């Protein structure tokens, strides 16, 4: 197993790795809209929060020896399902023609009052 700490993504706030690589698979932990220097985007729009999460995902995938075209499955957790059209447009722009399996899960409030969280599985 290889435990990932990408320099261009925020340091985990708990006892976990940003991702774990094992047997050619990359398991990306839940990503919150936090900048690499630790700023929580609590007051940012859902679009800004989504863009930060996707930038963090790119950084973690790169550090794992992967890339967005290798993503197999994404789970997206949103505190307000009415924001889904904005999230989906940014997600579509990010992945382009690549269409990984995906779940969208409406949830209650997220940590720090943030509006979105994402986790993923990819190949190396």
MODELLER restraints for C-alpha pairs under 7 A, 6 or more apart:
rsr = mdl.restraints
at = mdl.atoms
rsr.add(forms.Gaussian(group=physical.xy_distance, feature=features.Distance(at['CA:1:A'], at['CA:20:A']), mean=6.68, stdev=0.5))
rsr.add(forms.Gaussian(group=physical.xy_distance, feature=features.Distance(at['CA:1:A'], at['CA:21:A']), mean=5.76, stdev=0.5))
rsr.add(forms.Gaussian(group=physical.xy_distance, feature=features.Distance(at['CA:1:A'], at['CA:22:A']), mean=4.94, stdev=0.5))
rsr.add(forms.Gaussian(group=physical.xy_distance, feature=features.Distance(at['CA:2:A'], at['CA:20:A']), mean=5.66, stdev=0.5))
rsr.add(forms.Gaussian(group=physical.xy_distance, feature=features.Distance(at['CA:2:A'], at['CA:21:A']), mean=5.06, stdev=0.5))
rsr.add(forms.Gaussian(group=physical.xy_distance, feature=features.Distance(at['CA:2:A'], at['CA:22:A']), mean=6.64, stdev=0.5))
rsr.add(forms.Gaussian(group=physical.xy_distance, feature=features.Distance(at['CA:3:A'], at['CA:17:A']), mean=6.01, stdev=0.5))
rsr.add(forms.Gaussian(group=physical.xy_distance, feature=features.Distance(at['CA:3:A'], at['CA:19:A']), mean=6.15, stdev=0.5))
rsr.add(forms.Gaussian(group=physical.xy_distance, feature=features.Distance(at['CA:3:A'], at['CA:20:A']), mean=4.72, stdev=0.5))
rsr.add(forms.Gaussian(group=physical.xy_distance, feature=features.Distance(at['CA:3:A'], at['CA:21:A']), mean=6.54, stdev=0.5))
rsr.add(forms.Gaussian(group=physical.xy_distance, feature=features.Distance(at['CA:4:A'], at['CA:17:A']), mean=6.08, stdev=0.5))
rsr.add(forms.Gaussian(group=physical.xy_distance, feature=features.Distance(at['CA:4:A'], at['CA:18:A']), mean=5.76, stdev=0.5))
rsr.add(forms.Gaussian(group=physical.xy_distance, feature=features.Distance(at['CA:4:A'], at['CA:19:A']), mean=5.12, stdev=0.5))
rsr.add(forms.Gaussian(group=physical.xy_distance, feature=features.Distance(at['CA:4:A'], at['CA:20:A']), mean=5.95, stdev=0.5))
rsr.add(forms.Gaussian(group=physical.xy_distance, feature=features.Distance(at['CA:4:A'], at['CA:63:A']), mean=6.81, stdev=0.5))
rsr.add(forms.Gaussian(group=physical.xy_distance, feature=features.Distance(at['CA:4:A'], at['CA:64:A']), mean=6.35, stdev=0.5))
rsr.add(forms.Gaussian(group=physical.xy_distance, feature=features.Distance(at['CA:5:A'], at['CA:17:A']), mean=6.72, stdev=0.5))
rsr.add(forms.Gaussian(group=physical.xy_distance, feature=features.Distance(at['CA:5:A'], at['CA:18:A']), mean=5.89, stdev=0.5))
rsr.add(forms.Gaussian(group=physical.xy_distance, feature=features.Distance(at['CA:6:A'], at['CA:59:A']), mean=6.24, stdev=0.5))
rsr.add(forms.Gaussian(group=physical.xy_distance, feature=features.Distance(at['CA:6:A'], at['CA:60:A']), mean=5.34, stdev=0.5))
rsr.add(forms.Gaussian(group=physical.xy_distance, feature=features.Distance(at['CA:6:A'], at['CA:63:A']), mean=5.30, stdev=0.5))
rsr.add(forms.Gaussian(group=physical.xy_distance, feature=features.Distance(at['CA:8:A'], at['CA:36:A']), mean=5.53, stdev=0.5))
rsr.add(forms.Gaussian(group=physical.xy_distance, feature=features.Distance(at['CA:8:A'], at['CA:59:A']), mean=5.67, stdev=0.5))
rsr.add(forms.Gaussian(group=physical.xy_distance, feature=features.Distance(at['CA:9:A'], at['CA:35:A']), mean=6.78, stdev=0.5))
rsr.add(forms.Gaussian(group=physical.xy_distance, feature=features.Distance(at['CA:9:A'], at['CA:36:A']), mean=4.35, stdev=0.5))
rsr.add(forms.Gaussian(group=physical.xy_distance, feature=features.Distance(at['CA:9:A'], at['CA:56:A']), mean=5.10, stdev=0.5))
rsr.add(forms.Gaussian(group=physical.xy_distance, feature=features.Distance(at['CA:9:A'], at['CA:59:A']), mean=6.06, stdev=0.5))
rsr.add(forms.Gaussian(group=physical.xy_distance, feature=features.Distance(at['CA:9:A'], at['CA:60:A']), mean=6.70, stdev=0.5))
rsr.add(forms.Gaussian(group=physical.xy_distance, feature=features.Distance(at['CA:10:A'], at['CA:34:A']), mean=6.35, stdev=0.5))
rsr.add(forms.Gaussian(group=physical.xy_distance, feature=features.Distance(at['CA:10:A'], at['CA:35:A']), mean=5.92, stdev=0.5))
rsr.add(forms.Gaussian(group=physical.xy_distance, feature=features.Distance(at['CA:10:A'], at['CA:36:A']), mean=4.02, stdev=0.5))
rsr.add(forms.Gaussian(group=physical.xy_distance, feature=features.Distance(at['CA:10:A'], at['CA:37:A']), mean=6.24, stdev=0.5))
rsr.add(forms.Gaussian(group=physical.xy_distance, feature=features.Distance(at['CA:10:A'], at['CA:38:A']), mean=5.70, stdev=0.5))
rsr.add(forms.Gaussian(group=physical.xy_distance, feature=features.Distance(at['CA:12:A'], at['CA:18:A']), mean=6.41, stdev=0.5))
rsr.add(forms.Gaussian(group=physical.xy_distance, feature=features.Distance(at['CA:18:A'], at['CA:28:A']), mean=6.04, stdev=0.5))
rsr.add(forms.Gaussian(group=physical.xy_distance, feature=features.Distance(at['CA:18:A'], at['CA:29:A']), mean=5.39, stdev=0.5))
rsr.add(forms.Gaussian(group=physical.xy_distance, feature=features.Distance(at['CA:18:A'], at['CA:60:A']), mean=6.93, stdev=0.5))
rsr.add(forms.Gaussian(group=physical.xy_distance, feature=features.Distance(at['CA:19:A'], at['CA:26:A']), mean=6.51, stdev=0.5))
rsr.add(forms.Gaussian(group=physical.xy_distance, feature=features.Distance(at['CA:19:A'], at['CA:27:A']), mean=5.30, stdev=0.5))
rsr.add(forms.Gaussian(group=physical.xy_distance, feature=features.Distance(at['CA:19:A'], at['CA:28:A']), mean=4.23, stdev=0.5))
rsr.add(forms.Gaussian(group=physical.xy_distance, feature=features.Distance(at['CA:19:A'], at['CA:29:A']), mean=5.56, stdev=0.5))
rsr.add(forms.Gaussian(group=physical.xy_distance, feature=features.Distance(at['CA:20:A'], at['CA:26:A']), mean=5.77, stdev=0.5))
rsr.add(forms.Gaussian(group=physical.xy_distance, feature=features.Distance(at['CA:20:A'], at['CA:27:A']), mean=5.26, stdev=0.5))
rsr.add(forms.Gaussian(group=physical.xy_distance, feature=features.Distance(at['CA:20:A'], at['CA:28:A']), mean=6.72, stdev=0.5))
rsr.add(forms.Gaussian(group=physical.xy_distance, feature=features.Distance(at['CA:21:A'], at['CA:27:A']), mean=6.36, stdev=0.5))
rsr.add(forms.Gaussian(group=physical.xy_distance, feature=features.Distance(at['CA:21:A'], at['CA:64:A']), mean=6.79, stdev=0.5))
rsr.add(forms.Gaussian(group=physical.xy_distance, feature=features.Distance(at['CA:24:A'], at['CA:123:A']), mean=5.61, stdev=0.5))
rsr.add(forms.Gaussian(group=physical.xy_distance, feature=features.Distance(at['CA:24:A'], at['CA:124:A']), mean=5.30, stdev=0.5))
rsr.add(forms.Gaussian(group=physical.xy_distance, feature=features.Distance(at['CA:25:A'], at['CA:121:A']), mean=6.98, stdev=0.5))
rsr.add(forms.Gaussian(group=physical.xy_distance, feature=features.Distance(at['CA:25:A'], at['CA:122:A']), mean=5.69, stdev=0.5))
rsr.add(forms.Gaussian(group=physical.xy_distance, feature=features.Distance(at['CA:25:A'], at['CA:123:A']), mean=4.43, stdev=0.5))
rsr.add(forms.Gaussian(group=physical.xy_distance, feature=features.Distance(at['CA:25:A'], at['CA:124:A']), mean=5.93, stdev=0.5))
rsr.add(forms.Gaussian(group=physical.xy_distance, feature=features.Distance(at['CA:26:A'], at['CA:64:A']), mean=6.92, stdev=0.5))
rsr.add(forms.Gaussian(group=physical.xy_distance, feature=features.Distance(at['CA:26:A'], at['CA:121:A']), mean=5.52, stdev=0.5))
rsr.add(forms.Gaussian(group=physical.xy_distance, feature=features.Distance(at['CA:26:A'], at['CA:122:A']), mean=4.92, stdev=0.5))
rsr.add(forms.Gaussian(group=physical.xy_distance, feature=features.Distance(at['CA:26:A'], at['CA:123:A']), mean=5.69, stdev=0.5))
rsr.add(forms.Gaussian(group=physical.xy_distance, feature=features.Distance(at['CA:26:A'], at['CA:124:A']), mean=6.54, stdev=0.5))
rsr.add(forms.Gaussian(group=physical.xy_distance, feature=features.Distance(at['CA:27:A'], at['CA:120:A']), mean=6.26, stdev=0.5))
rsr.add(forms.Gaussian(group=physical.xy_distance, feature=features.Distance(at['CA:27:A'], at['CA:121:A']), mean=4.72, stdev=0.5))
rsr.add(forms.Gaussian(group=physical.xy_distance, feature=features.Distance(at['CA:27:A'], at['CA:122:A']), mean=6.70, stdev=0.5))
rsr.add(forms.Gaussian(group=physical.xy_distance, feature=features.Distance(at['CA:28:A'], at['CA:119:A']), mean=5.60, stdev=0.5))
rsr.add(forms.Gaussian(group=physical.xy_distance, feature=features.Distance(at['CA:28:A'], at['CA:120:A']), mean=5.06, stdev=0.5))
rsr.add(forms.Gaussian(group=physical.xy_distance, feature=features.Distance(at['CA:28:A'], at['CA:121:A']), mean=5.98, stdev=0.5))
rsr.add(forms.Gaussian(group=physical.xy_distance, feature=features.Distance(at['CA:29:A'], at['CA:119:A']), mean=5.41, stdev=0.5))
rsr.add(forms.Gaussian(group=physical.xy_distance, feature=features.Distance(at['CA:30:A'], at['CA:117:A']), mean=6.08, stdev=0.5))
rsr.add(forms.Gaussian(group=physical.xy_distance, feature=features.Distance(at['CA:30:A'], at['CA:118:A']), mean=5.26, stdev=0.5))
rsr.add(forms.Gaussian(group=physical.xy_distance, feature=features.Distance(at['CA:30:A'], at['CA:119:A']), mean=4.43, stdev=0.5))
rsr.add(forms.Gaussian(group=physical.xy_distance, feature=features.Distance(at['CA:31:A'], at['CA:53:A']), mean=6.15, stdev=0.5))
rsr.add(forms.Gaussian(group=physical.xy_distance, feature=features.Distance(at['CA:31:A'], at['CA:117:A']), mean=5.39, stdev=0.5))
rsr.add(forms.Gaussian(group=physical.xy_distance, feature=features.Distance(at['CA:31:A'], at['CA:118:A']), mean=5.15, stdev=0.5))
rsr.add(forms.Gaussian(group=physical.xy_distance, feature=features.Distance(at['CA:31:A'], at['CA:119:A']), mean=6.12, stdev=0.5))
rsr.add(forms.Gaussian(group=physical.xy_distance, feature=features.Distance(at['CA:32:A'], at['CA:53:A']), mean=6.09, stdev=0.5))
rsr.add(forms.Gaussian(group=physical.xy_distance, feature=features.Distance(at['CA:32:A'], at['CA:116:A']), mean=6.58, stdev=0.5))
rsr.add(forms.Gaussian(group=physical.xy_distance, feature=features.Distance(at['CA:32:A'], at['CA:117:A']), mean=4.88, stdev=0.5))
rsr.add(forms.Gaussian(group=physical.xy_distance, feature=features.Distance(at['CA:32:A'], at['CA:118:A']), mean=6.94, stdev=0.5))
rsr.add(forms.Gaussian(group=physical.xy_distance, feature=features.Distance(at['CA:33:A'], at['CA:40:A']), mean=6.37, stdev=0.5))
rsr.add(forms.Gaussian(group=physical.xy_distance, feature=features.Distance(at['CA:33:A'], at['CA:41:A']), mean=5.82, stdev=0.5))
rsr.add(forms.Gaussian(group=physical.xy_distance, feature=features.Distance(at['CA:33:A'], at['CA:49:A']), mean=5.00, stdev=0.5))
rsr.add(forms.Gaussian(group=physical.xy_distance, feature=features.Distance(at['CA:33:A'], at['CA:50:A']), mean=6.86, stdev=0.5))
rsr.add(forms.Gaussian(group=physical.xy_distance, feature=features.Distance(at['CA:33:A'], at['CA:52:A']), mean=5.36, stdev=0.5))
rsr.add(forms.Gaussian(group=physical.xy_distance, feature=features.Distance(at['CA:33:A'], at['CA:53:A']), mean=5.02, stdev=0.5))
rsr.add(forms.Gaussian(group=physical.xy_distance, feature=features.Distance(at['CA:34:A'], at['CA:40:A']), mean=4.46, stdev=0.5))
rsr.add(forms.Gaussian(group=physical.xy_distance, feature=features.Distance(at['CA:34:A'], at['CA:41:A']), mean=5.88, stdev=0.5))
rsr.add(forms.Gaussian(group=physical.xy_distance, feature=features.Distance(at['CA:34:A'], at['CA:52:A']), mean=6.90, stdev=0.5))
rsr.add(forms.Gaussian(group=physical.xy_distance, feature=features.Distance(at['CA:35:A'], at['CA:52:A']), mean=6.81, stdev=0.5))
rsr.add(forms.Gaussian(group=physical.xy_distance, feature=features.Distance(at['CA:41:A'], at['CA:49:A']), mean=6.34, stdev=0.5))
rsr.add(forms.Gaussian(group=physical.xy_distance, feature=features.Distance(at['CA:42:A'], at['CA:112:A']), mean=6.86, stdev=0.5))
rsr.add(forms.Gaussian(group=physical.xy_distance, feature=features.Distance(at['CA:42:A'], at['CA:113:A']), mean=6.04, stdev=0.5))
rsr.add(forms.Gaussian(group=physical.xy_distance, feature=features.Distance(at['CA:42:A'], at['CA:114:A']), mean=5.12, stdev=0.5))
rsr.add(forms.Gaussian(group=physical.xy_distance, feature=features.Distance(at['CA:46:A'], at['CA:115:A']), mean=6.62, stdev=0.5))
rsr.add(forms.Gaussian(group=physical.xy_distance, feature=features.Distance(at['CA:47:A'], at['CA:86:A']), mean=6.25, stdev=0.5))
rsr.add(forms.Gaussian(group=physical.xy_distance, feature=features.Distance(at['CA:47:A'], at['CA:87:A']), mean=6.50, stdev=0.5))
rsr.add(forms.Gaussian(group=physical.xy_distance, feature=features.Distance(at['CA:50:A'], at['CA:87:A']), mean=6.28, stdev=0.5))
rsr.add(forms.Gaussian(group=physical.xy_distance, feature=features.Distance(at['CA:50:A'], at['CA:116:A']), mean=6.99, stdev=0.5))
rsr.add(forms.Gaussian(group=physical.xy_distance, feature=features.Distance(at['CA:58:A'], at['CA:67:A']), mean=6.75, stdev=0.5))
rsr.add(forms.Gaussian(group=physical.xy_distance, feature=features.Distance(at['CA:58:A'], at['CA:68:A']), mean=6.62, stdev=0.5))
rsr.add(forms.Gaussian(group=physical.xy_distance, feature=features.Distance(at['CA:61:A'], at['CA:67:A']), mean=5.25, stdev=0.5))
rsr.add(forms.Gaussian(group=physical.xy_distance, feature=features.Distance(at['CA:65:A'], at['CA:124:A']), mean=5.53, stdev=0.5))
rsr.add(forms.Gaussian(group=physical.xy_distance, feature=features.Distance(at['CA:66:A'], at['CA:123:A']), mean=6.49, stdev=0.5))
rsr.add(forms.Gaussian(group=physical.xy_distance, feature=features.Distance(at['CA:66:A'], at['CA:124:A']), mean=4.50, stdev=0.5))
rsr.add(forms.Gaussian(group=physical.xy_distance, feature=features.Distance(at['CA:68:A'], at['CA:95:A']), mean=6.78, stdev=0.5))
rsr.add(forms.Gaussian(group=physical.xy_distance, feature=features.Distance(at['CA:69:A'], at['CA:98:A']), mean=6.12, stdev=0.5))
rsr.add(forms.Gaussian(group=physical.xy_distance, feature=features.Distance(at['CA:70:A'], at['CA:122:A']), mean=5.27, stdev=0.5))
rsr.add(forms.Gaussian(group=physical.xy_distance, feature=features.Distance(at['CA:70:A'], at['CA:123:A']), mean=5.33, stdev=0.5))
rsr.add(forms.Gaussian(group=physical.xy_distance, feature=features.Distance(at['CA:70:A'], at['CA:124:A']), mean=6.98, stdev=0.5))
rsr.add(forms.Gaussian(group=physical.xy_distance, feature=features.Distance(at['CA:71:A'], at['CA:100:A']), mean=6.05, stdev=0.5))
rsr.add(forms.Gaussian(group=physical.xy_distance, feature=features.Distance(at['CA:71:A'], at['CA:120:A']), mean=6.95, stdev=0.5))
rsr.add(forms.Gaussian(group=physical.xy_distance, feature=features.Distance(at['CA:71:A'], at['CA:121:A']), mean=5.90, stdev=0.5))
rsr.add(forms.Gaussian(group=physical.xy_distance, feature=features.Distance(at['CA:71:A'], at['CA:122:A']), mean=3.94, stdev=0.5))
rsr.add(forms.Gaussian(group=physical.xy_distance, feature=features.Distance(at['CA:71:A'], at['CA:123:A']), mean=6.49, stdev=0.5))
rsr.add(forms.Gaussian(group=physical.xy_distance, feature=features.Distance(at['CA:72:A'], at['CA:100:A']), mean=4.94, stdev=0.5))
rsr.add(forms.Gaussian(group=physical.xy_distance, feature=features.Distance(at['CA:72:A'], at['CA:101:A']), mean=6.13, stdev=0.5))
rsr.add(forms.Gaussian(group=physical.xy_distance, feature=features.Distance(at['CA:72:A'], at['CA:121:A']), mean=5.61, stdev=0.5))
rsr.add(forms.Gaussian(group=physical.xy_distance, feature=features.Distance(at['CA:72:A'], at['CA:122:A']), mean=5.00, stdev=0.5))
rsr.add(forms.Gaussian(group=physical.xy_distance, feature=features.Distance(at['CA:73:A'], at['CA:100:A']), mean=5.26, stdev=0.5))
rsr.add(forms.Gaussian(group=physical.xy_distance, feature=features.Distance(at['CA:73:A'], at['CA:101:A']), mean=4.55, stdev=0.5))
rsr.add(forms.Gaussian(group=physical.xy_distance, feature=features.Distance(at['CA:73:A'], at['CA:102:A']), mean=5.55, stdev=0.5))
rsr.add(forms.Gaussian(group=physical.xy_distance, feature=features.Distance(at['CA:73:A'], at['CA:120:A']), mean=5.53, stdev=0.5))
rsr.add(forms.Gaussian(group=physical.xy_distance, feature=features.Distance(at['CA:73:A'], at['CA:121:A']), mean=5.24, stdev=0.5))
rsr.add(forms.Gaussian(group=physical.xy_distance, feature=features.Distance(at['CA:73:A'], at['CA:122:A']), mean=6.97, stdev=0.5))
rsr.add(forms.Gaussian(group=physical.xy_distance, feature=features.Distance(at['CA:74:A'], at['CA:100:A']), mean=6.82, stdev=0.5))
rsr.add(forms.Gaussian(group=physical.xy_distance, feature=features.Distance(at['CA:74:A'], at['CA:101:A']), mean=6.28, stdev=0.5))
rsr.add(forms.Gaussian(group=physical.xy_distance, feature=features.Distance(at['CA:74:A'], at['CA:102:A']), mean=4.72, stdev=0.5))
rsr.add(forms.Gaussian(group=physical.xy_distance, feature=features.Distance(at['CA:74:A'], at['CA:103:A']), mean=6.43, stdev=0.5))
rsr.add(forms.Gaussian(group=physical.xy_distance, feature=features.Distance(at['CA:74:A'], at['CA:119:A']), mean=5.80, stdev=0.5))
rsr.add(forms.Gaussian(group=physical.xy_distance, feature=features.Distance(at['CA:74:A'], at['CA:120:A']), mean=4.37, stdev=0.5))
rsr.add(forms.Gaussian(group=physical.xy_distance, feature=features.Distance(at['CA:74:A'], at['CA:121:A']), mean=6.62, stdev=0.5))
rsr.add(forms.Gaussian(group=physical.xy_distance, feature=features.Distance(at['CA:75:A'], at['CA:102:A']), mean=5.65, stdev=0.5))
rsr.add(forms.Gaussian(group=physical.xy_distance, feature=features.Distance(at['CA:75:A'], at['CA:103:A']), mean=4.73, stdev=0.5))
rsr.add(forms.Gaussian(group=physical.xy_distance, feature=features.Distance(at['CA:75:A'], at['CA:104:A']), mean=6.05, stdev=0.5))
rsr.add(forms.Gaussian(group=physical.xy_distance, feature=features.Distance(at['CA:75:A'], at['CA:118:A']), mean=5.65, stdev=0.5))
rsr.add(forms.Gaussian(group=physical.xy_distance, feature=features.Distance(at['CA:75:A'], at['CA:119:A']), mean=5.31, stdev=0.5))
rsr.add(forms.Gaussian(group=physical.xy_distance, feature=features.Distance(at['CA:75:A'], at['CA:120:A']), mean=6.26, stdev=0.5))
rsr.add(forms.Gaussian(group=physical.xy_distance, feature=features.Distance(at['CA:76:A'], at['CA:103:A']), mean=6.09, stdev=0.5))
rsr.add(forms.Gaussian(group=physical.xy_distance, feature=features.Distance(at['CA:76:A'], at['CA:104:A']), mean=4.81, stdev=0.5))
rsr.add(forms.Gaussian(group=physical.xy_distance, feature=features.Distance(at['CA:76:A'], at['CA:105:A']), mean=6.08, stdev=0.5))
rsr.add(forms.Gaussian(group=physical.xy_distance, feature=features.Distance(at['CA:76:A'], at['CA:117:A']), mean=5.91, stdev=0.5))
rsr.add(forms.Gaussian(group=physical.xy_distance, feature=features.Distance(at['CA:76:A'], at['CA:118:A']), mean=4.53, stdev=0.5))
rsr.add(forms.Gaussian(group=physical.xy_distance, feature=features.Distance(at['CA:76:A'], at['CA:119:A']), mean=6.70, stdev=0.5))
rsr.add(forms.Gaussian(group=physical.xy_distance, feature=features.Distance(at['CA:77:A'], at['CA:104:A']), mean=5.95, stdev=0.5))
rsr.add(forms.Gaussian(group=physical.xy_distance, feature=features.Distance(at['CA:77:A'], at['CA:105:A']), mean=4.75, stdev=0.5))
rsr.add(forms.Gaussian(group=physical.xy_distance, feature=features.Distance(at['CA:77:A'], at['CA:106:A']), mean=5.78, stdev=0.5))
rsr.add(forms.Gaussian(group=physical.xy_distance, feature=features.Distance(at['CA:77:A'], at['CA:107:A']), mean=6.30, stdev=0.5))
rsr.add(forms.Gaussian(group=physical.xy_distance, feature=features.Distance(at['CA:77:A'], at['CA:116:A']), mean=5.55, stdev=0.5))
rsr.add(forms.Gaussian(group=physical.xy_distance, feature=features.Distance(at['CA:77:A'], at['CA:117:A']), mean=5.09, stdev=0.5))
rsr.add(forms.Gaussian(group=physical.xy_distance, feature=features.Distance(at['CA:77:A'], at['CA:118:A']), mean=6.18, stdev=0.5))
rsr.add(forms.Gaussian(group=physical.xy_distance, feature=features.Distance(at['CA:78:A'], at['CA:105:A']), mean=6.34, stdev=0.5))
rsr.add(forms.Gaussian(group=physical.xy_distance, feature=features.Distance(at['CA:78:A'], at['CA:106:A']), mean=5.01, stdev=0.5))
rsr.add(forms.Gaussian(group=physical.xy_distance, feature=features.Distance(at['CA:78:A'], at['CA:107:A']), mean=5.86, stdev=0.5))
rsr.add(forms.Gaussian(group=physical.xy_distance, feature=features.Distance(at['CA:78:A'], at['CA:115:A']), mean=5.70, stdev=0.5))
rsr.add(forms.Gaussian(group=physical.xy_distance, feature=features.Distance(at['CA:78:A'], at['CA:116:A']), mean=4.52, stdev=0.5))
rsr.add(forms.Gaussian(group=physical.xy_distance, feature=features.Distance(at['CA:78:A'], at['CA:117:A']), mean=6.63, stdev=0.5))
rsr.add(forms.Gaussian(group=physical.xy_distance, feature=features.Distance(at['CA:79:A'], at['CA:106:A']), mean=5.77, stdev=0.5))
rsr.add(forms.Gaussian(group=physical.xy_distance, feature=features.Distance(at['CA:79:A'], at['CA:107:A']), mean=4.97, stdev=0.5))
rsr.add(forms.Gaussian(group=physical.xy_distance, feature=features.Distance(at['CA:79:A'], at['CA:108:A']), mean=5.25, stdev=0.5))
rsr.add(forms.Gaussian(group=physical.xy_distance, feature=features.Distance(at['CA:79:A'], at['CA:109:A']), mean=5.52, stdev=0.5))
rsr.add(forms.Gaussian(group=physical.xy_distance, feature=features.Distance(at['CA:79:A'], at['CA:110:A']), mean=6.66, stdev=0.5))
rsr.add(forms.Gaussian(group=physical.xy_distance, feature=features.Distance(at['CA:79:A'], at['CA:115:A']), mean=5.12, stdev=0.5))
rsr.add(forms.Gaussian(group=physical.xy_distance, feature=features.Distance(at['CA:79:A'], at['CA:116:A']), mean=6.39, stdev=0.5))
rsr.add(forms.Gaussian(group=physical.xy_distance, feature=features.Distance(at['CA:80:A'], at['CA:106:A']), mean=6.58, stdev=0.5))
rsr.add(forms.Gaussian(group=physical.xy_distance, feature=features.Distance(at['CA:81:A'], at['CA:106:A']), mean=5.69, stdev=0.5))
